[in-house]
Amino acid sequence: VQLVESGGGLVQPGGSLRLSCAASGLTFNRYVMSWYRQVPGKERELVAGIASAGGSTNYADSVKGRFTISRDNAKNTVYLQMNSLKPEDTAVYYCNAVNAVAAWIKYWGQGTQVTVSS
């Protein structure tokens, strides 16, 4: 199983980025997909999640109204559209897959760095 994130980079405050996570080696539509982020010295935190069929989403309070998670099950890809970025959004962003009926089966991507700075 591989989860490969892309789309990170350096952006100015107020800017936008779109992260992608391409999955392979699993039955994608059987997995709840999420984005987490982590800064040095802090625990990894949930940013957003989307149900296996894509109908239900949830967000951390800190990103509600600014970030949007979506998925394309035909492309085995989950996205995170990030708008109105703030310096405090700076982190390594990780893609996570959890089996919808067997939650002990989970996978992580390698992470992609997002830096929000002027």
MOPAC internal coordinates of N, CA, C and O (Angstrom, degrees):
PM7 1SCF
backbone

  N    0.0000 0     0.00 0     0.00 0    0    0    0
  C    1.4722 1     0.00 0     0.00 0    1    0    0
  C    1.5263 1   108.59 1     0.00 0    2    1    0
  O    1.2310 1   121.41 1   -43.69 1    3    2    1
  N    1.3300 1   114.91 1   136.31 1    3    2    1
  C    1.4706 1   119.94 1   175.91 1    5    3    2
  C    1.5120 1   109.99 1  -134.34 1    6    5    3
  O    1.2310 1   121.30 1   -44.71 1    7    6    5
  N    1.3246 1   115.11 1   135.29 1    7    6    5
  C    1.4595 1   122.47 1   169.86 1    9    7    6
  C    1.5229 1   106.07 1  -119.49 1   10    9    7
  O    1.2310 1   120.57 1   -60.90 1   11   10    9
  N    1.3195 1   116.52 1   119.10 1   11   10    9
  C    1.4613 1   120.44 1  -174.80 1   13   11   10
  C    1.5240 1   109.24 1  -119.60 1   14   13   11
  O    1.2310 1   121.39 1   -67.69 1   15   14   13
  N    1.3354 1   114.94 1   112.31 1   15   14   13
  C    1.4609 1   120.51 1   179.69 1   17   15   14
  C    1.5155 1   110.14 1   -86.97 1   18   17   15
  O    1.2310 1   121.22 1   -28.29 1   19   18   17
  N    1.3154 1   115.27 1   151.71 1   19   18   17
  C    1.4590 1   121.95 1   174.64 1   21   19   18
  C    1.5205 1   108.71 1  -153.64 1   22   21   19
  O    1.2310 1   121.06 1   -14.16 1   23   22   21
  N    1.3373 1   115.57 1   165.84 1   23   22   21
  C    1.4514 1   120.17 1   175.22 1   25   23   22
  C    1.5169 1   115.01 1   104.09 1   26   25   23
  O    1.2310 1   119.90 1   174.64 1   27   26   25
  N    1.3190 1   117.80 1    -5.36 1   27   26   25
  C    1.4472 1   119.46 1   178.58 1   29   27   26
  C    1.5227 1   111.49 1   -72.63 1   30   29   27
  O    1.2310 1   121.11 1    -7.69 1   31   30   29
  N    1.3385 1   115.48 1   172.31 1   31   30   29
  C    1.4524 1   119.51 1   179.18 1   33   31   30
  C    1.5046 1   111.58 1   160.42 1   34   33   31
  O    1.2310 1   121.49 1    14.83 1   35   34   33
  N    1.3155 1   114.76 1  -165.17 1   35   34   33
  C    1.4596 1   122.71 1   179.63 1   37   35   34
  C    1.5294 1   109.34 1  -100.56 1   38   37   35
  O    1.2310 1   120.66 1   -49.32 1   39   38   37
  N    1.3120 1   116.35 1   130.68 1   39   38   37
  C    1.4585 1   121.12 1  -179.48 1   41   39   38
  C    1.5254 1   108.61 1  -141.87 1   42   41   39
  O    1.2310 1   120.51 1   -30.10 1   43   42   41
  N    1.3128 1   116.63 1   149.90 1   43   42   41
  C    1.4530 1   121.14 1   178.03 1   45   43   42
  C    1.5169 1   110.89 1   -77.95 1   46   45   43
  O    1.2310 1   120.16 1   -25.18 1   47   46   45
  N    1.3154 1   117.31 1   154.82 1   47   46   45
  C    1.4689 1   119.72 1   175.23 1   49   47   46
  C    1.5264 1   110.58 1   -54.72 1   50   49   47
  O    1.2310 1   121.38 1   -41.97 1   51   50   49
  N    1.3257 1   114.96 1   138.03 1   51   50   49
  C    1.4550 1   121.05 1  -176.25 1   53   51   50
  C    1.5123 1   114.13 1    89.32 1   54   53   51
  O    1.2310 1   120.45 1   170.70 1   55   54   53
  N    1.3085 1   116.74 1    -9.30 1   55   54   53
  C    1.4534 1   121.08 1  -178.85 1   57   55   54
  C    1.5166 1   113.19 1   -82.94 1   58   57   55
  O    1.2310 1   121.47 1     4.42 1   59   58   57
  N    1.3330 1   114.80 1  -175.58 1   59   58   57
  C    1.4638 1   121.44 1  -176.51 1   61   59   58
  C    1.5258 1   110.54 1  -131.71 1   62   61   59
  O    1.2310 1   121.59 1   -28.40 1   63   62   61
  N    1.3109 1   114.56 1   151.60 1   63   62   61
  C    1.4610 1   122.88 1   171.30 1   65   63   62
  C    1.5154 1   108.27 1  -142.65 1   66   65   63
  O    1.2310 1   121.37 1   -27.19 1   67   66   65
  N    1.3190 1   114.99 1   152.81 1   67   66   65
  C    1.4565 1   120.12 1   173.97 1   69   67   66
  C    1.5238 1   108.74 1  -123.75 1   70   69   67
  O    1.2310 1   121.17 1   -63.80 1   71   70   69
  N    1.3120 1   115.37 1   116.20 1   71   70   69
  C    1.4567 1   120.67 1   176.69 1   73   71   70
  C    1.5195 1   109.68 1   -91.02 1   74   73   71
  O    1.2310 1   121.07 1   -34.10 1   75   74   73
  N    1.3218 1   115.56 1   145.90 1   75   74   73
  C    1.4580 1   122.19 1   174.75 1   77   75   74
  C    1.5175 1   109.36 1  -125.93 1   78   77   75
  O    1.2310 1   121.09 1   -30.59 1   79   78   77
  N    1.3120 1   115.53 1   149.41 1   79   78   77
  C    1.4592 1   121.46 1   174.87 1   81   79   78
  C    1.5212 1   107.28 1  -135.20 1   82   81   79
  O    1.2310 1   120.99 1   -68.66 1   83   82   81
  N    1.3162 1   115.72 1   111.34 1   83   82   81
  C    1.4551 1   121.44 1   179.20 1   85   83   82
  C    1.5236 1   109.72 1   -95.46 1   86   85   83
  O    1.2310 1   120.64 1   -54.19 1   87   86   85
  N    1.3166 1   116.38 1   125.81 1   87   86   85
  C    1.4595 1   121.88 1  -177.42 1   89   87   86
  C    1.5232 1   110.77 1  -105.93 1   90   89   87
  O    1.2310 1   121.15 1   -35.45 1   91   90   89
  N    1.3132 1   115.40 1   144.55 1   91   90   89
  C    1.4575 1   120.83 1   175.08 1   93   91   90
  C    1.5155 1   109.19 1  -146.10 1   94   93   91
  O    1.2310 1   121.22 1   -25.69 1   95   94   93
  N    1.3322 1   115.28 1   154.31 1   95   94   93
  C    1.4509 1   119.71 1   177.91 1   97   95   94
  C    1.5138 1   114.79 1    84.83 1   98   97   95
  O    1.2310 1   119.87 1  -172.77 1   99   98   97
  N    1.3211 1   117.86 1     7.23 1   99   98   97
  C    1.4582 1   122.09 1   177.44 1  101   99   98
  C    1.5196 1   109.25 1  -141.01 1  102  101   99
  O    1.2310 1   121.50 1   -16.76 1  103  102  101
  N    1.3344 1   114.73 1   163.24 1  103  102  101
  C    1.4623 1   120.16 1   175.82 1  105  103  102
  C    1.5171 1   107.13 1   -84.75 1  106  105  103
  O    1.2310 1   121.11 1   -84.95 1  107  106  105
  N    1.3078 1   115.48 1    95.05 1  107  106  105
  C    1.4643 1   122.01 1  -165.56 1  109  107  106
  C    1.5238 1   112.55 1   -56.06 1  110  109  107
  O    1.2310 1   119.98 1   138.88 1  111  110  109
  N    1.3173 1   117.64 1   -41.12 1  111  110  109
  C    1.4704 1   119.70 1  -174.71 1  113  111  110
  C    1.5234 1   112.62 1   -75.51 1  114  113  111
  O    1.2310 1   119.75 1  -174.30 1  115  114  113
  N    1.3092 1   118.09 1     5.70 1  115  114  113
  C    1.4576 1   122.34 1   174.06 1  117  115  114
  C    1.5254 1   112.26 1  -104.15 1  118  117  115
  O    1.2310 1   121.02 1  -172.63 1  119  118  117
  N    1.3325 1   115.66 1     7.37 1  119  118  117
  C    1.4549 1   120.26 1  -175.43 1  121  119  118
  C    1.5191 1   112.50 1  -121.27 1  122  121  119
  O    1.2310 1   121.38 1   -45.06 1  123  122  121
  N    1.3373 1   114.96 1   134.94 1  123  122  121
  C    1.4532 1   121.64 1   166.54 1  125  123  122
  C    1.5207 1   106.66 1   -74.68 1  126  125  123
  O    1.2310 1   120.69 1   -48.48 1  127  126  125
  N    1.3205 1   116.28 1   131.52 1  127  126  125
  C    1.4628 1   120.63 1  -177.76 1  129  127  126
  C    1.5250 1   109.86 1  -112.63 1  130  129  127
  O    1.2310 1   121.27 1   -38.85 1  131  130  129
  N    1.2996 1   115.18 1   141.15 1  131  130  129
  C    1.4706 1   119.87 1  -179.07 1  133  131  130
  C    1.5225 1   110.46 1  -141.45 1  134  133  131
  O    1.2310 1   122.09 1   -20.28 1  135  134  133
  N    1.3156 1   113.61 1   159.72 1  135  134  133
  C    1.4590 1   121.64 1   169.68 1  137  135  134
  C    1.5306 1   107.90 1  -115.23 1  138  137  135
  O    1.2310 1   121.16 1   -46.26 1  139  138  137
  N    1.3040 1   115.40 1   133.74 1  139  138  137
  C    1.4570 1   123.15 1   174.47 1  141  139  138
  C    1.5258 1   107.55 1  -120.97 1  142  141  139
  O    1.2310 1   121.13 1   -15.29 1  143  142  141
  N    1.3260 1   115.44 1   164.71 1  143  142  141
  C    1.4499 1   119.39 1   173.35 1  145  143  142
  C    1.5307 1   109.74 1  -142.26 1  146  145  143
  O    1.2310 1   122.09 1   -23.12 1  147  146  145
  N    1.3221 1   113.61 1   156.88 1  147  146  145
  C    1.4611 1   118.94 1  -177.72 1  149  147  146
  C    1.5235 1   109.96 1  -148.44 1  150  149  147
  O    1.2310 1   121.60 1   -43.42 1  151  150  149
  N    1.3327 1   114.55 1   136.58 1  151  150  149
  C    1.4560 1   121.08 1   172.64 1  153  151  150
  C    1.5210 1   107.66 1  -113.55 1  154  153  151
  O    1.2310 1   119.78 1   -24.83 1  155  154  153
  N    1.3068 1   118.03 1   155.17 1  155  154  153
  C    1.4709 1   120.50 1  -177.73 1  157  155  154
  C    1.5191 1   111.24 1   -56.29 1  158  157  155
  O    1.2310 1   121.18 1   -46.48 1  159  158  157
  N    1.3194 1   115.35 1   133.52 1  159  158  157
  C    1.4476 1   121.06 1   177.38 1  161  159  158
  C    1.5140 1   115.06 1    84.61 1  162  161  159
  O    1.2310 1   120.46 1   178.68 1  163  162  161
  N    1.3209 1   116.72 1    -1.32 1  163  162  161
  C    1.4652 1   119.91 1   179.72 1  165  163  162
  C    1.5254 1   110.35 1  -123.07 1  166  165  163
  O    1.2310 1   121.29 1   -20.19 1  167  166  165
  N    1.3351 1   115.14 1   159.81 1  167  166  165
  C    1.4570 1   119.44 1   177.98 1  169  167  166
  C    1.5294 1   110.22 1   -74.00 1  170  169  167
  O    1.2310 1   121.84 1   -26.99 1  171  170  169
  N    1.3116 1   114.09 1   153.01 1  171  170  169
  C    1.4536 1   119.72 1   175.15 1  173  171  170
  C    1.5289 1   108.39 1   -65.86 1  174  173  171
  O    1.2310 1   120.11 1   -45.08 1  175  174  173
  N    1.3308 1   117.39 1   134.92 1  175  174  173
  C    1.4585 1   120.93 1  -178.05 1  177  175  174
  C    1.5237 1   111.27 1  -122.21 1  178  177  175
  O    1.2310 1   121.61 1   -33.00 1  179  178  177
  N    1.3247 1   114.52 1   147.00 1  179  178  177
  C    1.4574 1   120.91 1   177.73 1  181  179  178
  C    1.5239 1   109.66 1   -72.15 1  182  181  179
  O    1.2310 1   120.61 1   -49.10 1  183  182  181
  N    1.3066 1   116.44 1   130.90 1  183  182  181
  C    1.4582 1   122.42 1   176.81 1  185  183  182
  C    1.5260 1   110.57 1   -99.70 1  186  185  183
  O    1.2310 1   121.05 1   129.12 1  187  186  185
  N    1.3399 1   115.60 1   -50.88 1  187  186  185
  C    1.4650 1   119.90 1  -177.46 1  189  187  186
  C    1.5192 1   109.03 1  -160.49 1  190  189  187
  O    1.2310 1   120.84 1   -28.24 1  191  190  189
  N    1.3229 1   116.01 1   151.76 1  191  190  189
  C    1.4582 1   121.24 1   177.66 1  193  191  190
  C    1.5157 1   110.16 1  -139.10 1  194  193  191
  O    1.2310 1   121.12 1   -23.71 1  195  194  193
  N    1.3321 1   115.46 1   156.29 1  195  194  193
  C    1.4629 1   121.17 1   178.89 1  197  195  194
  C    1.5142 1   109.21 1  -141.44 1  198  197  195
  O    1.2310 1   120.88 1   -42.22 1  199  198  197
  N    1.3236 1   115.93 1   137.78 1  199  198  197
  C    1.4529 1   121.65 1  -178.16 1  201  199  198
  C    1.5235 1   111.78 1   -65.75 1  202  201  199
  O    1.2310 1   121.19 1   -16.36 1  203  202  201
  N    1.3190 1   115.32 1   163.64 1  203  202  201
  C    1.4631 1   120.55 1  -174.68 1  205  203  202
  C    1.5232 1   113.05 1   -59.26 1  206  205  203
  O    1.2310 1   120.73 1   144.07 1  207  206  205
  N    1.3359 1   116.20 1   -35.93 1  207  206  205
  C    1.4642 1   119.79 1   178.55 1  209  207  206
  C    1.5177 1   112.29 1   -89.53 1  210  209  207
  O    1.2310 1   121.02 1   173.44 1  211  210  209
  N    1.3185 1   115.66 1    -6.56 1  211  210  209
  C    1.4601 1   119.59 1   176.05 1  213  211  210
  C    1.5090 1   115.37 1    89.15 1  214  213  211
  O    1.2310 1   119.50 1  -178.76 1  215  214  213
  N    1.3345 1   118.55 1     1.24 1  215  214  213
  C    1.4554 1   119.47 1  -174.10 1  217  215  214
  C    1.5047 1   115.60 1   -82.56 1  218  217  215
  O    1.2310 1   119.65 1   159.42 1  219  218  217
  N    1.3192 1   118.28 1   -20.58 1  219  218  217
  C    1.4615 1   121.71 1  -174.88 1  221  219  218
  C    1.5167 1   109.84 1  -125.99 1  222  221  219
  O    1.2310 1   121.13 1   -44.00 1  223  222  221
  N    1.3191 1   115.44 1   136.00 1  223  222  221
  C    1.4659 1   120.82 1   179.43 1  225  223  222
  C    1.5240 1   109.81 1  -131.23 1  226  225  223
  O    1.2310 1   121.00 1   -21.37 1  227  226  225
  N    1.3170 1   115.70 1   158.63 1  227  226  225
  C    1.4612 1   120.79 1   172.63 1  229  227  226
  C    1.5143 1   109.08 1  -144.70 1  230  229  227
  O    1.2310 1   121.27 1   -26.92 1  231  230  229
  N    1.3324 1   115.18 1   153.08 1  231  230  229
  C    1.4599 1   121.18 1  -174.49 1  233  231  230
  C    1.5165 1   111.02 1  -137.96 1  234  233  231
  O    1.2310 1   121.23 1   -29.65 1  235  234  233
  N    1.3180 1   115.26 1   150.35 1  235  234  233
  C    1.4544 1   120.19 1   168.80 1  237  235  234
  C    1.5241 1   108.09 1   -66.83 1  238  237  235
  O    1.2310 1   120.71 1   -33.67 1  239  238  237
  N    1.3239 1   116.24 1   146.33 1  239  238  237
  C    1.4720 1   119.83 1  -179.24 1  241  239  238
  C    1.5258 1   111.45 1   -56.56 1  242  241  239
  O    1.2310 1   120.60 1   146.32 1  243  242  241
  N    1.3155 1   116.46 1   -33.68 1  243  242  241
  C    1.4566 1   121.07 1  -174.89 1  245  243  242
  C    1.5259 1   113.65 1   -68.53 1  246  245  243
  O    1.2310 1   120.20 1   163.40 1  247  246  245
  N    1.3320 1   117.23 1   -16.60 1  247  246  245
  C    1.4680 1   119.77 1  -177.43 1  249  247  246
  C    1.5211 1   113.30 1  -118.35 1  250  249  247
  O    1.2310 1   120.01 1   176.42 1  251  250  249
  N    1.3256 1   117.59 1    -3.58 1  251  250  249
  C    1.4667 1   120.38 1  -179.43 1  253  251  250
  C    1.5195 1   110.68 1   -57.82 1  254  253  251
  O    1.2310 1   121.49 1   -45.94 1  255  254  253
  N    1.3329 1   114.75 1   134.06 1  255  254  253
  C    1.4483 1   119.81 1   179.98 1  257  255  254
  C    1.5165 1   114.23 1    86.32 1  258  257  255
  O    1.2310 1   120.30 1   168.12 1  259  258  257
  N    1.3369 1   117.03 1   -11.88 1  259  258  257
  C    1.4648 1   120.75 1   179.80 1  261  259  258
  C    1.5291 1   112.26 1  -115.58 1  262  261  259
  O    1.2310 1   120.38 1   145.05 1  263  262  261
  N    1.3194 1   116.87 1   -34.95 1  263  262  261
  C    1.4678 1   121.82 1  -177.83 1  265  263  262
  C    1.5187 1   109.89 1  -108.63 1  266  265  263
  O    1.2310 1   121.16 1   -32.18 1  267  266  265
  N    1.3292 1   115.39 1   147.82 1  267  266  265
  C    1.4587 1   121.27 1   176.10 1  269  267  266
  C    1.5200 1   109.55 1  -134.97 1  270  269  267
  O    1.2310 1   121.00 1   -54.46 1  271  270  269
  N    1.3276 1   115.69 1   125.54 1  271  270  269
  C    1.4570 1   120.80 1   175.73 1  273  271  270
  C    1.5144 1   108.86 1   -98.61 1  274  273  271
  O    1.2310 1   120.89 1   -38.39 1  275  274  273
  N    1.3231 1   115.90 1   141.61 1  275  274  273
  C    1.4599 1   120.92 1   177.38 1  277  275  274
  C    1.5253 1   108.22 1  -149.90 1  278  277  275
  O    1.2310 1   120.79 1   -13.42 1  279  278  277
  N    1.3161 1   116.09 1   166.58 1  279  278  277
  C    1.4547 1   120.47 1   178.91 1  281  279  278
  C    1.5081 1   110.20 1  -143.97 1  282  281  279
  O    1.2310 1   121.44 1   -27.55 1  283  282  281
  N    1.3293 1   114.85 1   152.45 1  283  282  281
  C    1.4573 1   122.67 1   174.28 1  285  283  282
  C    1.5187 1   106.28 1  -124.02 1  286  285  283
  O    1.2310 1   120.33 1   -80.23 1  287  286  285
  N    1.3100 1   116.97 1    99.77 1  287  286  285
  C    1.4596 1   120.41 1  -175.87 1  289  287  286
  C    1.5305 1   112.42 1   -67.69 1  290  289  287
  O    1.2310 1   120.38 1   157.69 1  291  290  289
  N    1.3131 1   116.87 1   -22.31 1  291  290  289
  C    1.4641 1   119.76 1   177.08 1  293  291  290
  C    1.5288 1   111.03 1   -72.62 1  294  293  291
  O    1.2310 1   120.67 1   154.46 1  295  294  293
  N    1.3384 1   116.33 1   -25.54 1  295  294  293
  C    1.4698 1   121.17 1  -179.54 1  297  295  294
  C    1.5241 1   112.47 1  -105.85 1  298  297  295
  O    1.2310 1   120.51 1  -177.65 1  299  298  297
  N    1.3401 1   116.62 1     2.35 1  299  298  297
  C    1.4642 1   120.42 1  -178.53 1  301  299  298
  C    1.5284 1   111.77 1    53.22 1  302  301  299
  O    1.2310 1   120.97 1  -136.49 1  303  302  301
  N    1.3127 1   115.75 1    43.51 1  303  302  301
  C    1.4577 1   120.50 1  -174.54 1  305  303  302
  C    1.5276 1   111.20 1  -135.55 1  306  305  303
  O    1.2310 1   121.43 1   -39.70 1  307  306  305
  N    1.3176 1   114.87 1   140.30 1  307  306  305
  C    1.4552 1   121.33 1   173.53 1  309  307  306
  C    1.5269 1   107.43 1  -117.96 1  310  309  307
  O    1.2310 1   121.10 1   -33.89 1  311  310  309
  N    1.3178 1   115.50 1   146.11 1  311  310  309
  C    1.4594 1   121.86 1  -175.74 1  313  311  310
  C    1.5211 1   110.98 1  -123.43 1  314  313  311
  O    1.2310 1   121.12 1   -23.41 1  315  314  313
  N    1.3121 1   115.46 1   156.59 1  315  314  313
  C    1.4572 1   121.54 1   170.63 1  317  315  314
  C    1.5218 1   107.29 1  -135.34 1  318  317  315
  O    1.2310 1   121.10 1   -73.25 1  319  318  317
  N    1.3248 1   115.50 1   106.75 1  319  318  317
  C    1.4570 1   120.72 1   175.73 1  321  319  318
  C    1.5156 1   107.76 1   -87.21 1  322  321  319
  O    1.2310 1   120.86 1   -57.93 1  323  322  321
  N    1.3193 1   115.95 1   122.07 1  323  322  321
  C    1.4595 1   121.51 1  -176.35 1  325  323  322
  C    1.5192 1   109.20 1  -117.37 1  326  325  323
  O    1.2310 1   120.82 1   -64.32 1  327  326  325
  N    1.3076 1   116.03 1   115.68 1  327  326  325
  C    1.4684 1   121.93 1   179.48 1  329  327  326
  C    1.5185 1   109.73 1  -115.74 1  330  329  327
  O    1.2310 1   121.17 1   -15.14 1  331  330  329
  N    1.3237 1   115.37 1   164.86 1  331  330  329
  C    1.4740 1   121.59 1   178.06 1  333  331  330
  C    1.5205 1   110.91 1    49.15 1  334  333  331
  O    1.2310 1   120.95 1  -132.04 1  335  334  333
  N    1.3010 1   115.80 1    47.96 1  335  334  333
  C    1.4673 1   120.41 1  -175.34 1  337  335  334
  C    1.5204 1   111.96 1   -65.43 1  338  337  335
  O    1.2310 1   121.73 1   -35.31 1  339  338  337
  N    1.3305 1   114.30 1   144.69 1  339  338  337
  C    1.4577 1   122.70 1  -178.72 1  341  339  338
  C    1.5315 1   109.15 1  -119.80 1  342  341  339
  O    1.2310 1   119.99 1   -23.39 1  343  342  341
  N    1.3181 1   117.63 1   156.61 1  343  342  341
  C    1.4719 1   118.93 1   177.32 1  345  343  342
  C    1.5283 1   112.81 1   -54.61 1  346  345  343
  O    1.2310 1   120.39 1   146.85 1  347  346  345
  N    1.3224 1   116.86 1   -33.15 1  347  346  345
  C    1.4660 1   119.73 1  -179.89 1  349  347  346
  C    1.5185 1   113.37 1   -71.81 1  350  349  347
  O    1.2310 1   119.87 1   173.89 1  351  350  349
  N    1.3106 1   117.85 1    -6.11 1  351  350  349
  C    1.4625 1   120.96 1   173.23 1  353  351  350
  C    1.5352 1   111.51 1   -82.86 1  354  353  351
  O    1.2310 1   120.41 1   173.35 1  355  354  353
  N    1.3042 1   116.82 1    -6.65 1  355  354  353
  C    1.4610 1   120.83 1   178.82 1  357  355  354
  C    1.5258 1   110.53 1   -61.26 1  358  357  355
  O    1.2310 1   120.53 1   -55.11 1  359  358  357
  N    1.3192 1   116.58 1   124.89 1  359  358  357
  C    1.4707 1   121.99 1  -176.60 1  361  359  358
  C    1.5185 1   108.90 1  -177.74 1  362  361  359
  O    1.2310 1   121.29 1    -8.46 1  363  362  361
  N    1.3176 1   115.14 1   171.54 1  363  362  361
  C    1.4551 1   120.53 1   165.43 1  365  363  362
  C    1.5255 1   106.93 1   -89.62 1  366  365  363
  O    1.2310 1   120.95 1   -52.09 1  367  366  365
  N    1.3119 1   115.79 1   127.91 1  367  366  365
  C    1.4554 1   121.65 1  -177.50 1  369  367  366
  C    1.5265 1   109.04 1  -103.25 1  370  369  367
  O    1.2310 1   121.57 1   -49.50 1  371  370  369
  N    1.3336 1   114.60 1   130.50 1  371  370  369
  C    1.4623 1   121.44 1  -176.80 1  373  371  370
  C    1.5124 1   111.22 1  -118.10 1  374  373  371
  O    1.2310 1   120.99 1   -39.30 1  375  374  373
  N    1.2988 1   115.71 1   140.70 1  375  374  373
  C    1.4609 1   123.43 1   173.36 1  377  375  374
  C    1.5280 1   108.58 1   -91.12 1  378  377  375
  O    1.2310 1   120.61 1   -40.17 1  379  378  377
  N    1.3180 1   116.43 1   139.83 1  379  378  377
  C    1.4617 1   122.15 1  -177.95 1  381  379  378
  C    1.5191 1   109.52 1  -133.99 1  382  381  379
  O    1.2310 1   121.17 1   -41.78 1  383  382  381
  N    1.3274 1   115.36 1   138.22 1  383  382  381
  C    1.4608 1   121.27 1   176.29 1  385  383  382
  C    1.5215 1   109.26 1  -124.31 1  386  385  383
  O    1.2310 1   120.38 1   -51.96 1  387  386  385
  N    1.3118 1   116.88 1   128.04 1  387  386  385
  C    1.4667 1   122.64 1   178.04 1  389  387  386
  C    1.5211 1   108.60 1  -125.43 1  390  389  387
  O    1.2310 1   121.41 1   -52.36 1  391  390  389
  N    1.3423 1   114.91 1   127.64 1  391  390  389
  C    1.4632 1   118.91 1   179.00 1  393  391  390
  C    1.5310 1   110.09 1   -60.18 1  394  393  391
  O    1.2310 1   120.65 1   -48.30 1  395  394  393
  N    1.3230 1   116.37 1   131.70 1  395  394  393
  C    1.4605 1   121.22 1  -172.82 1  397  395  394
  C    1.5195 1   113.67 1   -67.31 1  398  397  395
  O    1.2310 1   119.91 1   155.28 1  399  398  397
  N    1.3392 1   117.77 1   -24.72 1  399  398  397
  C    1.4665 1   120.15 1  -178.89 1  401  399  398
  C    1.5289 1   112.40 1  -115.63 1  402  401  399
  O    1.2310 1   120.37 1   173.51 1  403  402  401
  N    1.2957 1   116.90 1    -6.49 1  403  402  401
  C    1.4724 1   121.31 1   179.37 1  405  403  402
  C    1.5268 1   106.77 1  -139.26 1  406  405  403
  O    1.2310 1   120.63 1   -97.83 1  407  406  405
  N    1.3191 1   116.40 1    82.17 1  407  406  405
  C    1.4632 1   121.40 1  -168.83 1  409  407  406
  C    1.5269 1   113.78 1   -66.29 1  410  409  407
  O    1.2310 1   120.20 1   167.73 1  411  410  409
  N    1.3312 1   117.22 1   -12.27 1  411  410  409
  C    1.4638 1   118.88 1   177.82 1  413  411  410
  C    1.5294 1   111.17 1   -77.65 1  414  413  411
  O    1.2310 1   120.56 1   170.18 1  415  414  413
  N    1.3015 1   116.54 1    -9.82 1  415  414  413
  C    1.4672 1   121.30 1   177.01 1  417  415  414
  C    1.5183 1   106.99 1   -94.46 1  418  417  415
  O    1.2310 1   120.75 1   -71.59 1  419  418  417
  N    1.3306 1   116.18 1   108.41 1  419  418  417
  C    1.4500 1   120.31 1  -176.21 1  421  419  418
  C    1.5258 1   110.46 1  -146.24 1  422  421  419
  O    1.2310 1   121.82 1   -26.75 1  423  422  421
  N    1.3086 1   114.13 1   153.25 1  423  422  421
  C    1.4571 1   120.61 1  -177.44 1  425  423  422
  C    1.5216 1   109.95 1  -138.00 1  426  425  423
  O    1.2310 1   121.47 1   -26.11 1  427  426  425
  N    1.3200 1   114.79 1   153.89 1  427  426  425
  C    1.4647 1   122.20 1   178.43 1  429  427  426
  C    1.5219 1   110.26 1  -126.53 1  430  429  427
  O    1.2310 1   121.75 1   -32.54 1  431  430  429
  N    1.3274 1   114.25 1   147.46 1  431  430  429
  C    1.4528 1   119.63 1   169.75 1  433  431  430
  C    1.5151 1   110.40 1   -84.21 1  434  433  431
  O    1.2310 1   121.12 1     0.69 1  435  434  433
  N    1.3293 1   115.47 1  -179.31 1  435  434  433
  C    1.4572 1   120.40 1  -175.87 1  437  435  434
  C    1.5228 1   112.63 1   -86.97 1  438  437  435
  O    1.2310 1   120.27 1   166.87 1  439  438  437
  N    1.3148 1   117.10 1   -13.13 1  439  438  437
  C    1.4570 1   121.90 1   177.85 1  441  439  438
  C    1.5150 1   113.33 1    95.88 1  442  441  439
  O    1.2310 1   121.55 1   -28.06 1  443  442  441
  N    1.3268 1   114.64 1   151.94 1  443  442  441
  C    1.4595 1   121.01 1   174.94 1  445  443  442
  C    1.5293 1   108.41 1  -137.14 1  446  445  443
  O    1.2310 1   120.58 1   -43.92 1  447  446  445
  N    1.3067 1   116.50 1   136.08 1  447  446  445
  C    1.4678 1   121.51 1  -174.66 1  449  447  446
  C    1.5238 1   110.02 1   -81.56 1  450  449  447
  O    1.2310 1   121.25 1   -48.52 1  451  450  449
  N    1.3176 1   115.21 1   131.48 1  451  450  449
  C    1.4679 1   122.34 1   171.19 1  453  451  450
  C    1.5265 1   107.55 1  -119.05 1  454  453  451
  O    1.2310 1   120.99 1   -56.34 1  455  454  453
  N    1.3128 1   115.71 1   123.66 1  455  454  453
  C    1.4594 1   121.18 1   179.54 1  457  455  454
  C    1.5214 1   108.86 1  -123.84 1  458  457  455
  O    1.2310 1   121.20 1   -57.04 1  459  458  457
  N    1.3299 1   115.31 1   122.96 1  459  458  457
  C    1.4678 1   121.28 1   179.47 1  461  459  458
  C    1.5214 1   107.27 1  -111.23 1  462  461  459
  O    1.2310 1   121.19 1   -69.76 1  463  462  461
  N    1.3218 1   115.34 1   110.24 1  463  462  461
  C    1.4602 1   119.98 1  -174.84 1  465  463  462
  C    1.5162 1   109.80 1  -159.05 1  466  465  463
  O    1.2310 1   121.41 1   -31.75 1  467  466  465
  N    1.3131 1   114.91 1   148.25 1  467  466  465
  C    1.4659 1   120.05 1   175.59 1  469  467  466
  C    1.5314 1   110.25 1   -93.73 1  470  469  467
  O    1.2310 1   120.10 1   180.00 1  471  470  469

